[in-house]
Amino acid sequence: MTGDRNKIILVYAILLFFHIAHVGEEVLGRFWVMDSIGGIGPFLSINAILFCVPLALFYSVLKGKRIGYYLSMVYAVFMVVNGIVHNAATIITGRYFGGFAGGFSGIGLIIFSAILTVLLYKNVPATTK
């Protein structure tokens, strides 16, 4: 389990990095949602608050909490969908800047979220600690 635990920690940390990079890419690419909620300030504020959720989930996984594993799988699947939607929307509309920026980091979200989901699923603790 120690080897798998280390893999989970590494992959989760990389996923969190891609999550932050994704928000940065959305800002730099002027993701259309940003303008609809009042600009960069509110957009970053909302994303900062939302980023606290995966941080808390990561902490619960580090503590070996069973619920943390399950909720982290939900988060990871959501990030897979997020990455797919950004890429699909960019391809369909042909708009990256001022459109659906986030596709490049979305690839990382897809890859590392899928890996994390499998690792978490295979290593869910038998009992809550």
C-alpha positions in Angstrom: 0.0 0.0 0.0 2.9 2.4 0.7 3.9 2.4 -3.0 0.3 3.0 -4.1 -0.1 5.7 -1.4 3.0 7.5 -2.8 1.5 7.2 -6.3 -1.8 8.6 -5.1 0.0 11.5 -3.5 2.1 12.2 -6.5 -0.8 11.9 -9.0 -3.1 14.0 -6.8 -0.5 16.7 -6.5 0.1 16.8 -10.3 -3.7 17.0 -10.8 -3.9 19.9 -8.4 -1.1 21.6 -10.4 -3.1 21.1 -13.6 -6.2 22.4 -11.9 -4.4 25.6 -11.1 -2.8 25.7 -14.6 -6.3 25.3 -16.0 -7.6 28.4 -14.2 -4.5 30.3 -15.4 -5.1 29.2 -19.0 -8.7 30.2 -18.7 -7.7 33.7 -17.6 -5.0 34.1 -20.2 -7.3 32.8 -22.9 -10.2 35.0 -21.7 -12.6 32.1 -21.1 -16.1 33.4 -22.0 -17.5 32.7 -18.5 -15.1 35.3 -17.0 -16.8 38.2 -18.7 -20.3 37.0 -17.9 -19.5 37.0 -14.1 -17.9 40.4 -13.9 -14.3 40.0 -15.0 -11.1 38.5 -13.7 -11.6 39.4 -10.1 -14.8 37.6 -9.4 -13.7 34.7 -11.7 -10.5 34.2 -9.7 -12.3 34.6 -6.4 -14.8 32.0 -7.2 -12.1 29.6 -8.5 -10.0 30.2 -5.3 -13.0 29.2 -3.2 -13.7 26.2 -5.4 -10.1 25.1 -5.3 -10.4 24.7 -1.5 -12.7 21.7 -2.1 -10.0 19.5 -3.8 -7.5 20.6 -1.3 -9.7 19.4 1.6 -10.3 16.2 -0.3 -6.6 15.7 -0.8 -6.1 16.2 3.0 -8.8 13.6 3.7 -7.1 11.2 1.4 -3.8 11.8 3.1 -5.5 11.0 6.4 -6.9 7.8 4.9 -10.5 8.8 5.2 -12.7 6.5 3.1 -15.2 9.3 2.3 -12.2 11.3 1.0 -11.4 8.6 -1.5 -14.9 8.4 -2.8 -15.4 12.2 -3.0 -12.0 12.5 -4.7 -13.1 10.1 -7.3 -16.1 12.3 -8.0 -13.8 15.3 -8.2 -11.5 13.4 -10.6 -14.3 12.4 -12.9 -15.6 16.0 -12.9 -12.1 17.1 -14.0 -12.1 14.5 -16.8 -15.4 15.9 -18.0 -14.1 19.4 -17.6 -11.1 18.7 -19.8 -13.2 16.9 -22.4 -15.7 19.7 -22.6 -13.1 22.4 -23.0 -11.4 20.5 -25.8 -14.7 19.5 -27.6 -16.1 23.0 -27.3 -12.9 24.5 -28.7 -13.0 22.1 -31.7 -16.7 22.5 -32.3 -16.8 26.3 -32.1 -13.3 27.0 -33.4 -12.9 29.6 -30.6 -10.1 29.4 -28.1 -9.4 33.0 -27.2 -12.5 34.6 -25.9 -14.2 31.3 -26.2 -13.4 28.0 -24.5 -9.8 28.5 -23.3 -8.6 25.6 -21.1 -8.0 22.8 -23.6 -4.3 22.5 -23.2 -4.3 22.1 -19.5 -7.5 20.1 -20.0 -5.4 17.3 -21.5 -3.5 17.1 -18.3 -6.7 17.1 -16.3 -8.1 14.2 -18.4 -4.9 12.1 -18.0 -4.1 12.6 -14.4 -7.8 12.5 -13.3 -8.3 9.2 -15.0 -5.1 7.8 -13.4 -6.1 9.1 -10.0 -9.6 7.7 -10.2 -8.2 4.2 -10.9 -5.6 4.5 -8.1 -8.2 5.7 -5.6 -10.7 3.0 -6.6 -8.1 0.3 -6.1 -7.0 1.6 -2.7 -10.1 2.6 -0.9 -9.5 1.9 2.8 -11.6 -0.9 4.2 -12.6 1.1 7.3 -12.7 4.8 8.2 -9.7 6.0 10.2 
